[in-house]
Amino acid sequence: MNSKKKAGKRVRIVNMSHPIVKKPKTKTDLETEDSPQKSEKHEKKLIKGNSIEDGKQMLEWMLTPFPVEEFFKKFWEKKPKLIKRGDSQDIYKSLLSTEMINTMLKENYLEYTKNIDITSYKDGVRETLNPEGRATTPSIWNYYADGCSIRILNPQTFIPAVYKMNSKLQEYFHCMIGTNVYLTPPNSQGFAPHYDDIEAFVLQLEGAKHWRVYKPRSPKENLPRISSENFSQDEIGEPILEVKLEPGDLLYFPRGFIHQAETVEGKHSLHITVSVYQKTSYADLLEALVPAALQRAINSDVRFREGLPLNIHQVMGIAFSENDSPERTAMREKIHSLFERIFDHASVDDAVDQIGKKYQIDALPPYVSKEEKQRTVYGEKVVIEDGNIRCPFEMTYETKIKLLKANILRLVDEDESLRVYFHSDNSKEYHEYEPTFMEIEEDDAPVISMLVNEYPKFVAVKDLPIDDDERKLAIATDLWEKGLLMTNVSVTDYE
């Protein structure tokens, strides 16, 4: 395999040439041959493993007992939804607790502003009180004792249960999933009224909090793409929803809905806000689509490169907006026709691939279950004997493979090359590493397309759509080594 670093990126793999090494049959191979019914049953079970369905089940758990389909039909991007738990107050208990936060602070290096904010909202004034440096337990709890709220900005980096939840949800929503944790002392409020640019799911973990939600102030603030500034009380009107959240309760509200919350008398509050669908709108798709289409139109159609008429400044502009001259009408018709021709050069596939590329850059690394680990490079056995080091598992033509997750990679045509972006090497910390991709030859692209389209089914290496058998094995091995594939057999116990 010939590989090298490329400036600003992580990996570049163009010519992949692994030698074919035939290994002796292992116990796993023999079991597969001697017990075809057992193998077929096991493979069917693995085939059913679908990361998008896993993500949907995570959302179902969050919303239970309210049906996911009904939620999207009646509430998603439309109006708030409250789910009261009653006797099921421990549903979110495994995610996080105040004790877990204390342990997290003691065992990890968290910094103010980067990982933690200290906030307060008193007498209509919102303040952030972050000092510099490490957030130690004494300093955090002293602020808390003084009535300040604690906001943890990236809990998935340090709390395994939150990371698992986010990683599963991102497969279903196919966008970055964010979480913030809010710990608020009794009789206090940490934030001023405002609206956000995300779909928000508030999961109440401890204590109680009084929430007030207000509809958008005007149509232009429906589904905003940028969060608002802080509002004063007289700017927001009367709430459309006022409720006390208790442990196990969930509150959803769309972007653009103004909200504020304060603890109830005598009780603290701990909740997680799960944020979804930030900058995942048609506007974002068009921002990727139109500039590329315009550039293609400019390059291929001379009409876009023709000079403007000499009299344009005498017929167009605010000063002439009330005129209805033939020249003005002709100019508007000309521009309109060019707009139509831009769409003729538009590639929605390319634009969606750019959004998919952004997801690969933003996403958390995939959560790998114990079952998955045994069938991926993460569970591959390494044998060390007298200084000799070997990995017994070897990819063969008969090995059956599938993508580790449905959205683990994205094939993108850009910069006159084909690139496979992936997030298996991403950090739990947002954008800690450079974007990761592999460059592939055009003849190898059908392999990626096949793996994407056949998911969650397994495909034998020998059936990959390339004429060169050695290259089939080379590509499969490269994808395997990047943690992008799963086999239908365990690789943990190879000898």
VEXKE-466492 format. One record per residue (C-alpha): residue number from 1; chain; x, y, z. Coordinates in pm, whole numbers, plus 50000, padded with zeros to 5 digits. Layout:
N
> resi / chain / c1 / c2 / c3
> NUM / A / X / Y / Z
...
***
This chain:
495
> resi / chain / c1 / c2 / c3
> 1 / A / 50000 / 50000 / 50000
> 2 / A / 50136 / 50338 / 49900
> 3 / A / 50016 / 50611 / 50133
> 4 / A / 50134 / 50956 / 50232
> 5 / A / 50020 / 51259 / 50428
> 6 / A / 49865 / 51554 / 50252
> 7 / A / 49878 / 51905 / 50387
> 8 / A / 49574 / 51997 / 50591
> 9 / A / 49433 / 51643 / 50580
> 10 / A / 49487 / 51317 / 50761
> 11 / A / 49526 / 51037 / 50506
> 12 / A / 49565 / 51003 / 50133
> 13 / A / 49547 / 50656 / 49976
> 14 / A / 49557 / 50631 / 49599
> 15 / A / 49739 / 50315 / 49491
> 16 / A / 49645 / 50029 / 49720
> 17 / A / 49832 / 49704 / 49658
> 18 / A / 49833 / 49447 / 49938
> 19 / A / 49992 / 49108 / 49878
> 20 / A / 49751 / 48815 / 49881
> 21 / A / 49828 / 48601 / 50183
> 22 / A / 49634 / 48277 / 50216
> 23 / A / 49610 / 48184 / 50581
> 24 / A / 49528 / 47837 / 50716
> 25 / A / 49170 / 47769 / 50808
> 26 / A / 49078 / 47876 / 51157
> 27 / A / 48822 / 47733 / 51395
> 28 / A / 48582 / 48004 / 51287
> 29 / A / 48619 / 47904 / 50919
> 30 / A / 48560 / 47537 / 50998
> 31 / A / 48252 / 47616 / 51204
> 32 / A / 48115 / 47815 / 50914
> 33 / A / 48170 / 47528 / 50669
> 34 / A / 48051 / 47249 / 50898
> 35 / A / 47746 / 47437 / 51033
> 36 / A / 47590 / 47626 / 50741
> 37 / A / 47254 / 47662 / 50913
> 38 / A / 47418 / 47804 / 51226
> 39 / A / 47625 / 48042 / 51015
> 40 / A / 47325 / 48153 / 50810
> 41 / A / 47119 / 48219 / 51123
> 42 / A / 47404 / 48419 / 51278
> 43 / A / 47456 / 48622 / 50962
> 44 / A / 47086 / 48708 / 50937
> 45 / A / 47102 / 48838 / 51291
> 46 / A / 47400 / 49055 / 51205
> 47 / A / 47238 / 49177 / 50884
> 48 / A / 46945 / 49307 / 51084
> 49 / A / 47189 / 49522 / 51278
> 50 / A / 47120 / 49865 / 51129
> 51 / A / 47272 / 50176 / 51286
> 52 / A / 46988 / 50398 / 51161
> 53 / A / 46737 / 50172 / 51333
> 54 / A / 46955 / 50178 / 51647
> 55 / A / 46939 / 50556 / 51638
> 56 / A / 46564 / 50550 / 51597
> 57 / A / 46536 / 50319 / 51899
> 58 / A / 46738 / 50570 / 52100
> 59 / A / 46493 / 50844 / 52002
> 60 / A / 46202 / 50614 / 52087
> 61 / A / 46356 / 50564 / 52431
> 62 / A / 46379 / 50940 / 52479
> 63 / A / 46019 / 50997 / 52372
> 64 / A / 45858 / 50687 / 52522
> 65 / A / 45566 / 50625 / 52535
> 66 / A / 45493 / 50883 / 52263
> 67 / A / 45529 / 50732 / 51910
> 68 / A / 45815 / 50867 / 51700
> 69 / A / 45606 / 50881 / 51381
> 70 / A / 45337 / 51087 / 51552
> 71 / A / 45600 / 51317 / 51699
> 72 / A / 45738 / 51402 / 51355
> 73 / A / 45392 / 51443 / 51207
> 74 / A / 45249 / 51673 / 51473
> 75 / A / 45535 / 51845 / 51655
> 76 / A / 45871 / 51837 / 51470
> 77 / A / 45955 / 52195 / 51361
> 78 / A / 45597 / 52295 / 51447
> 79 / A / 45529 / 52331 / 51820
> 80 / A / 45651 / 52223 / 52166
> 81 / A / 45583 / 51878 / 52308
> 82 / A / 45583 / 51790 / 52679
> 83 / A / 45613 / 51432 / 52805
> 84 / A / 45550 / 51378 / 53176
> 85 / A / 45685 / 51056 / 53326
> 86 / A / 45494 / 51020 / 53649
> 87 / A / 45614 / 50689 / 53793
> 88 / A / 45902 / 50653 / 53542
> 89 / A / 46126 / 50923 / 53684
> 90 / A / 46443 / 50712 / 53661
> 91 / A / 46434 / 50675 / 53282
> 92 / A / 46728 / 50915 / 53225
> 93 / A / 46909 / 50837 / 53550
> 94 / A / 47187 / 50639 / 53381
> 95 / A / 47293 / 50934 / 53168
> 96 / A / 47428 / 51169 / 53433
> 97 / A / 47405 / 51282 / 53795
> 98 / A / 47554 / 51554 / 54012
> 99 / A / 47784 / 51292 / 54165
> 100 / A / 47904 / 51193 / 53818
> 101 / A / 47978 / 51559 / 53740
> 102 / A / 48186 / 51585 / 54056
> 103 / A / 48383 / 51272 / 53957
> 104 / A / 48427 / 51403 / 53603
> 105 / A / 48573 / 51728 / 53734
> 106 / A / 48817 / 51546 / 53962
> 107 / A / 48937 / 51294 / 53704
> 108 / A / 48962 / 51514 / 53393
> 109 / A / 49114 / 51844 / 53289
> 110 / A / 48820 / 52070 / 53206
> 111 / A / 48872 / 52435 / 53118
> 112 / A / 48646 / 52731 / 53169
> 113 / A / 48490 / 52859 / 52845
> 114 / A / 48608 / 52554 / 52648
> 115 / A / 48428 / 52292 / 52859
> 116 / A / 48240 / 52482 / 53130
> 117 / A / 48055 / 52811 / 53164
> 118 / A / 47956 / 52982 / 53488
> 119 / A / 47640 / 53183 / 53428
> 120 / A / 47389 / 53393 / 53617
> 121 / A / 47073 / 53588 / 53540
> 122 / A / 46970 / 53840 / 53804
> 123 / A / 46754 / 54151 / 53782
> 124 / A / 46723 / 54109 / 53405
> 125 / A / 47101 / 54095 / 53352
> 126 / A / 47266 / 53783 / 53201
> 127 / A / 47635 / 53732 / 53284
> 128 / A / 47907 / 53477 / 53211
> 129 / A / 48157 / 53469 / 53500
> 130 / A / 48427 / 53241 / 53365
> 131 / A / 48775 / 53275 / 53513
> 132 / A / 49073 / 53141 / 53320
> 133 / A / 49231 / 52799 / 53343
> 134 / A / 49119 / 52467 / 53480
> 135 / A / 48775 / 52419 / 53631
> 136 / A / 48850 / 52254 / 53966
> 137 / A / 48586 / 52114 / 54197
> 138 / A / 48634 / 52377 / 54473
> 139 / A / 48596 / 52668 / 54231
> 140 / A / 48295 / 52514 / 54056
> 141 / A / 48108 / 52437 / 54376
> 142 / A / 48185 / 52778 / 54523
> 143 / A / 48021 / 52943 / 54222
> 144 / A / 47730 / 52702 / 54256
> 145 / A / 47692 / 52789 / 54626
> 146 / A / 47675 / 53156 / 54527
> 147 / A / 47372 / 53089 / 54307
> 148 / A / 47545 / 53052 / 53969
> 149 / A / 47449 / 52792 / 53707
> 150 / A / 47700 / 52545 / 53569
> 151 / A / 47688 / 52470 / 53196
> 152 / A / 47896 / 52178 / 53064
> 153 / A / 47949 / 52234 / 52692
> 154 / A / 48068 / 51896 / 52564
> 155 / A / 47974 / 51627 / 52818
> 156 / A / 48002 / 51352 / 52556
> 157 / A / 48380 / 51392 / 52575
> 158 / A / 48384 / 51278 / 52937
> 159 / A / 48057 / 51093 / 53007
> 160 / A / 48031 / 50754 / 52826
> 161 / A / 47650 / 50729 / 52845
> 162 / A / 47606 / 51072 / 52684
> 163 / A / 47858 / 50984 / 52413
> 164 / A / 47671 / 50661 / 52338
> 165 / A / 47339 / 50844 / 52314
> 166 / A / 47476 / 51114 / 52084
> 167 / A / 47661 / 50869 / 51862
> 168 / A / 47349 / 50660 / 51809
> 169 / A / 47124 / 50960 / 51748
> 170 / A / 47359 / 51106 / 51487
> 171 / A / 47311 / 50795 / 51276
> 172 / A / 46935 / 50849 / 51273
> 173 / A / 46934 / 51225 / 51217
> 174 / A / 47247 / 51221 / 50998
> 175 / A / 47372 / 51543 / 51151
> 176 / A / 47590 / 51646 / 51440
> 177 / A / 47417 / 51587 / 51775
> 178 / A / 47513 / 51834 / 52046
> 179 / A / 47450 / 51822 / 52418
> 180 / A / 47483 / 52075 / 52696
> 181 / A / 47437 / 51995 / 53065
> 182 / A / 47284 / 52255 / 53296
> 183 / A / 47316 / 52234 / 53674
> 184 / A / 47126 / 52513 / 53848
> 185 / A / 47112 / 52577 / 54226
> 186 / A / 46782 / 52632 / 54407
> 187 / A / 46596 / 52960 / 54360
> 188 / A / 46795 / 53082 / 54060
> 189 / A / 46800 / 53128 / 53684
> 190 / A / 47106 / 53096 / 53464
> 191 / A / 46998 / 53239 / 53130
> 192 / A / 46788 / 53520 / 52986
> 193 / A / 46496 / 53454 / 52749
> 194 / A / 46622 / 53365 / 52402
> 195 / A / 46568 / 53130 / 52109
> 196 / A / 46811 / 52882 / 51956
> 197 / A / 46898 / 52762 / 51606
> 198 / A / 46849 / 52395 / 51695
> 199 / A / 46569 / 52150 / 51764
> 200 / A / 46591 / 52108 / 52142
> 201 / A / 46510 / 51805 / 52357
> 202 / A / 46530 / 51886 / 52729
> 203 / A / 46577 / 51577 / 52948
> 204 / A / 46523 / 51645 / 53318
> 205 / A / 46756 / 51436 / 53537
> 206 / A / 46734 / 51575 / 53890
> 207 / A / 46535 / 51829 / 54090
> 208 / A / 46279 / 52050 / 53923
> 209 / A / 46268 / 52349 / 53692
> 210 / A / 45994 / 52590 / 53590
> 211 / A / 45992 / 52643 / 53212
> 212 / A / 45817 / 52907 / 53005
> 213 / A / 45805 / 52873 / 52625
> 214 / A / 45695 / 53151 / 52387
> 215 / A / 45606 / 53134 / 52019
> 216 / A / 45829 / 53312 / 51764
> 217 / A / 45767 / 53687 / 51765
> 218 / A / 45716 / 53708 / 51389
> 219 / A / 45716 / 53477 / 51082
> 220 / A / 46076 / 53573 / 51000
> 221 / A / 46184 / 53414 / 51330
> 222 / A / 46024 / 53079 / 51246
> 223 / A / 46294 / 52811 / 51215
> 224 / A / 46585 / 53060 / 51238
> 225 / A / 46935 / 52967 / 51126
> 226 / A / 47105 / 53183 / 51391
> 227 / A / 47034 / 53196 / 51765
> 228 / A / 46891 / 53517 / 51907
> 229 / A / 47032 / 53771 / 52145
> 230 / A / 46897 / 53785 / 52498
> 231 / A / 46549 / 53934 / 52529
> 232 / A / 46392 / 54140 / 52803
> 233 / A / 46060 / 54026 / 52945
> 234 / A / 45861 / 54298 / 52771
> 235 / A / 45987 / 54185 / 52428
> 236 / A / 45848 / 53832 / 52436
> 237 / A / 45481 / 53852 / 52535
> 238 / A / 45297 / 53576 / 52719
> 239 / A / 45412 / 53211 / 52726
> 240 / A / 45223 / 52950 / 52526
> 241 / A / 45348 / 52677 / 52759
> 242 / A / 45432 / 52697 / 53128
> 243 / A / 45534 / 52377 / 53307
> 244 / A / 45741 / 52232 / 53588
> 245 / A / 45985 / 51966 / 53466
> 246 / A / 46062 / 51688 / 53714
> 247 / A / 46297 / 51388 / 53685
> 248 / A / 46218 / 51181 / 53377
> 249 / A / 46021 / 51455 / 53201
> 250 / A / 46101 / 51562 / 52845
> 251 / A / 46032 / 51895 / 52679
> 252 / A / 46082 / 51948 / 52306
> 253 / A / 46062 / 52282 / 52129
> 254 / A / 46160 / 52382 / 51774
> 255 / A / 46421 / 52640 / 51685
> 256 / A / 46281 / 52991 / 51707
> 257 / A / 46067 / 52926 / 52015
> 258 / A / 46177 / 53161 / 52294
> 259 / A / 46232 / 52995 / 52630
> 260 / A / 46353 / 53057 / 52983
> 261 / A / 46370 / 52845 / 53296
> 262 / A / 46433 / 52882 / 53667
> 263 / A / 46454 / 52639 / 53955
> 264 / A / 46156 / 52605 / 54184
> 265 / A / 46181 / 52703 / 54546
> 266 / A / 46402 / 52478 / 54751
> 267 / A / 46509 / 52249 / 54463
> 268 / A / 46811 / 52237 / 54237
> 269 / A / 46789 / 52125 / 53873
> 270 / A / 47003 / 51907 / 53647
> 271 / A / 46905 / 51861 / 53285
> 272 / A / 47057 / 51776 / 52948
> 273 / A / 46962 / 51961 / 52631
> 274 / A / 47007 / 51749 / 52319
> 275 / A / 47042 / 51968 / 52010
> 276 / A / 46955 / 51845 / 51661
> 277 / A / 46940 / 51975 / 51303
> 278 / A / 47156 / 52282 / 51331
> 279 / A / 47211 / 52421 / 50980
> 280 / A / 47039 / 52124 / 50818
> 281 / A / 46777 / 52314 / 50619
> 282 / A / 46695 / 52360 / 50251
> 283 / A / 46874 / 52694 / 50277
> 284 / A / 47194 / 52512 / 50372
> 285 / A / 47149 / 52274 / 50080
> 286 / A / 47100 / 52564 / 49841
> 287 / A / 47406 / 52740 / 49978
> 288 / A / 47604 / 52435 / 49869
> 289 / A / 47411 / 52390 / 49544
> 290 / A / 47389 / 52737 / 49389
> 291 / A / 47754 / 52857 / 49394
> 292 / A / 47874 / 52531 / 49238
> 293 / A / 47598 / 52542 / 48975
> 294 / A / 47677 / 52904 / 48894
> 295 / A / 48045 / 52824 / 48846
> 296 / A / 47962 / 52535 / 48612
> 297 / A / 47726 / 52763 / 48418
> 298 / A / 47995 / 53030 / 48388
> 299 / A / 48248 / 52777 / 48263
> 300 / A / 48019 / 52614 / 48006
> 301 / A / 47788 / 52892 / 47881
> 302 / A / 47929 / 53205 / 47721
> 303 / A / 47608 / 53399 / 47793
> 304 / A / 47712 / 53421 / 48159
> 305 / A / 48041 / 53577 / 48054
> 306 / A / 47895 / 53841 / 47824
> 307 / A / 47940 / 54201 / 47940
> 308 / A / 47657 / 54394 / 48100
> 309 / A / 47478 / 54645 / 47872
> 310 / A / 47618 / 54996 / 47881
> 311 / A / 47287 / 55147 / 47992
> 312 / A / 47225 / 54913 / 48289
> 313 / A / 47300 / 55193 / 48537
> 314 / A / 47042 / 55412 / 48369
> 315 / A / 46759 / 55155 / 48392
> 316 / A / 46829 / 54942 / 48700
> 317 / A / 46869 / 55045 / 49064
> 318 / A / 46656 / 55187 / 49346
> 319 / A / 46628 / 55522 / 49174
> 320 / A / 46462 / 55352 / 48874
> 321 / A / 46251 / 55099 / 49066
> 322 / A / 45925 / 55279 / 48984
> 323 / A / 45997 / 55290 / 48611
> 324 / A / 45843 / 55036 / 48376
> 325 / A / 46055 / 55096 / 48067
> 326 / A / 46104 / 54831 / 47793
> 327 / A / 46476 / 54829 / 47868
> 328 / A / 46412 / 54752 / 48235
> 329 / A / 46167 / 54474 / 48147
> 330 / A / 46415 / 54322 / 47900
> 331 / A / 46691 / 54326 / 48163
> 332 / A / 46472 / 54147 / 48418
> 333 / A / 46377 / 53883 / 48162
> 334 / A / 46743 / 53831 / 48073
> 335 / A / 46843 / 53779 / 48437
> 336 / A / 46549 / 53545 / 48490
> 337 / A / 46655 / 53329 / 48194
> 338 / A / 47010 / 53307 / 48330
> 339 / A / 46874 / 53197 / 48668
> 340 / A / 46687 / 52916 / 48494
> 341 / A / 47004 / 52808 / 48316
> 342 / A / 47190 / 52796 / 48649
> 343 / A / 46952 / 52524 / 48765
> 344 / A / 47029 / 52328 / 48448
> 345 / A / 47385 / 52302 / 48576
> 346 / A / 47289 / 52218 / 48935
> 347 / A / 47383 / 51883 / 49087
> 348 / A / 47173 / 51811 / 49392
> 349 / A / 47377 / 51495 / 49447
> 350 / A / 47699 / 51695 / 49474
> 351 / A / 47538 / 51946 / 49710
> 352 / A / 47404 / 51672 / 49937
> 353 / A / 47748 / 51512 / 49931
> 354 / A / 47892 / 51839 / 50062
> 355 / A / 47645 / 51834 / 50350
> 356 / A / 47737 / 51469 / 50402
> 357 / A / 48103 / 51566 / 50406
> 358 / A / 48031 / 51825 / 50675
> 359 / A / 47863 / 51555 / 50880
> 360 / A / 48174 / 51338 / 50855
> 361 / A / 48386 / 51629 / 50980
> 362 / A / 48149 / 51722 / 51264
> 363 / A / 48037 / 51378 / 51382
> 364 / A / 48143 / 51196 / 51695
> 365 / A / 48343 / 50877 / 51640
> 366 / A / 48104 / 50583 / 51610
> 367 / A / 47995 / 50402 / 51923
> 368 / A / 48118 / 50044 / 51883
> 369 / A / 47929 / 49781 / 52083
> 370 / A / 48093 / 49469 / 52223
> 371 / A / 47936 / 49262 / 51945
> 372 / A / 48065 / 49503 / 51679
> 373 / A / 48411 / 49527 / 51831
> 374 / A / 48461 / 49152 / 51792
> 375 / A / 48403 / 49189 / 51417
> 376 / A / 48607 / 49502 / 51350
> 377 / A / 48967 / 49612 / 51356
> 378 / A / 48905 / 49739 / 51710
> 379 / A / 48880 / 49379 / 51833
> 380 / A / 49151 / 49230 / 51615
> 381 / A / 49394 / 49014 / 51808
> 382 / A / 49765 / 49099 / 51820
> 383 / A / 50010 / 48819 / 51901
> 384 / A / 50348 / 48911 / 52050
> 385 / A / 50603 / 48627 / 52079
> 386 / A / 50973 / 48685 / 52147
> 387 / A / 50965 / 49024 / 51980
> 388 / A / 50764 / 48900 / 51680
> 389 / A / 50434 / 49082 / 51636
> 390 / A / 50156 / 48965 / 51409
> 391 / A / 49784 / 49009 / 51353
> 392 / A / 49641 / 48664 / 51280
> 393 / A / 49330 / 48786 / 51099
> 394 / A / 49379 / 48829 / 50727
> 395 / A / 49118 / 48946 / 50480
> 396 / A / 49041 / 48683 / 50210
> 397 / A / 48821 / 48666 / 49903
> 398 / A / 48563 / 48471 / 50100
> 399 / A / 48543 / 48723 / 50386
> 400 / A / 48204 / 48891 / 50406
> 401 / A / 48202 / 49259 / 50495
> 402 / A / 47963 / 49550 / 50548
> 403 / A / 48000 / 49909 / 50666
> 404 / A / 48035 / 49943 / 51042
> 405 / A / 47761 / 50210 / 51041
> 406 / A / 47522 / 50322 / 50769
> 407 / A / 47671 / 50675 / 50767
> 408 / A / 48033 / 50592 / 50854
> 409 / A / 48165 / 50740 / 50526
> 410 / A / 48074 / 50966 / 50234
> 411 / A / 48197 / 50949 / 49876
> 412 / A / 48258 / 51304 / 49746
> 413 / A / 48370 / 51429 / 49405
> 414 / A / 48577 / 51742 / 49465
> 415 / A / 48902 / 51910 / 49367
> 416 / A / 48924 / 51687 / 49058
> 417 / A / 48945 / 51375 / 49271
> 418 / A / 48722 / 51121 / 49443
> 419 / A / 48744 / 51130 / 49820
> 420 / A / 48599 / 50908 / 50087
> 421 / A / 48543 / 51112 / 50403
> 422 / A / 48488 / 50921 / 50726
> 423 / A / 48454 / 50989 / 51098
> 424 / A / 48596 / 50675 / 51257
> 425 / A / 48911 / 50871 / 51344
> 426 / A / 48728 / 51176 / 51481
> 427 / A / 48774 / 51294 / 51837
> 428 / A / 48496 / 51319 / 52095
> 429 / A / 48608 / 51680 / 52119
> 430 / A / 48458 / 51891 / 51841
> 431 / A / 48704 / 51944 / 51553
> 432 / A / 49008 / 51846 / 51757
> 433 / A / 49163 / 51676 / 51451
> 434 / A / 49194 / 51767 / 51086
> 435 / A / 48927 / 51624 / 50851
> 436 / A / 49000 / 51265 / 50751
> 437 / A / 48961 / 51127 / 50399
> 438 / A / 49101 / 50879 / 50150
> 439 / A / 49150 / 50956 / 49784
> 440 / A / 49052 / 50668 / 49558
> 441 / A / 49075 / 50589 / 49189
> 442 / A / 48763 / 50632 / 48977
> 443 / A / 48755 / 50258 / 48904
> 444 / A / 48728 / 50188 / 49279
> 445 / A / 48425 / 50411 / 49339
> 446 / A / 48176 / 50127 / 49260
> 447 / A / 48308 / 49943 / 49567
> 448 / A / 48209 / 50230 / 49794
> 449 / A / 47873 / 50265 / 49622
> 450 / A / 47805 / 49894 / 49658
> 451 / A / 47886 / 49889 / 50030
> 452 / A / 47665 / 50193 / 50088
> 453 / A / 47372 / 50058 / 49889
> 454 / A / 47389 / 49702 / 50019
> 455 / A / 47401 / 49806 / 50386
> 456 / A / 47308 / 49639 / 50619
> 457 / A / 47372 / 49324 / 50410
> 458 / A / 47713 / 49160 / 50398
> 459 / A / 47908 / 49140 / 50072
> 460 / A / 48183 / 48889 / 49999
> 461 / A / 48514 / 49047 / 49901
> 462 / A / 48516 / 48834 / 49585
> 463 / A / 48188 / 48996 / 49477
> 464 / A / 48313 / 49356 / 49492
> 465 / A / 48253 / 49522 / 49151
> 466 / A / 48614 / 49537 / 49029
> 467 / A / 48780 / 49314 / 48770
> 468 / A / 49118 / 49308 / 48948
> 469 / A / 49101 / 49047 / 49226
> 470 / A / 49409 / 49177 / 49404
> 471 / A / 49261 / 49523 / 49413
> 472 / A / 48938 / 49390 / 49567
> 473 / A / 49140 / 49256 / 49855
> 474 / A / 49350 / 49573 / 49878
> 475 / A / 49051 / 49807 / 49901
> 476 / A / 48869 / 49587 / 50153
> 477 / A / 49181 / 49572 / 50368
> 478 / A / 49232 / 49948 / 50357
> 479 / A / 48872 / 50017 / 50458
> 480 / A / 48903 / 49754 / 50732
> 481 / A / 49218 / 49908 / 50874
> 482 / A / 49044 / 50247 / 50893
> 483 / A / 48772 / 50096 / 51111
> 484 / A / 48502 / 50137 / 50845
> 485 / A / 48406 / 49771 / 50801
> 486 / A / 48262 / 49485 / 51001
> 487 / A / 48296 / 49115 / 50911
> 488 / A / 48032 / 48845 / 50956
> 489 / A / 48268 / 48645 / 51181
> 490 / A / 48456 / 48729 / 51497
> 491 / A / 48819 / 48830 / 51449
> 492 / A / 48898 / 48835 / 51821
> 493 / A / 49003 / 48471 / 51853
> 494 / A / 49198 / 48414 / 51533
> 495 / A / 49519 / 48216 / 51588
***
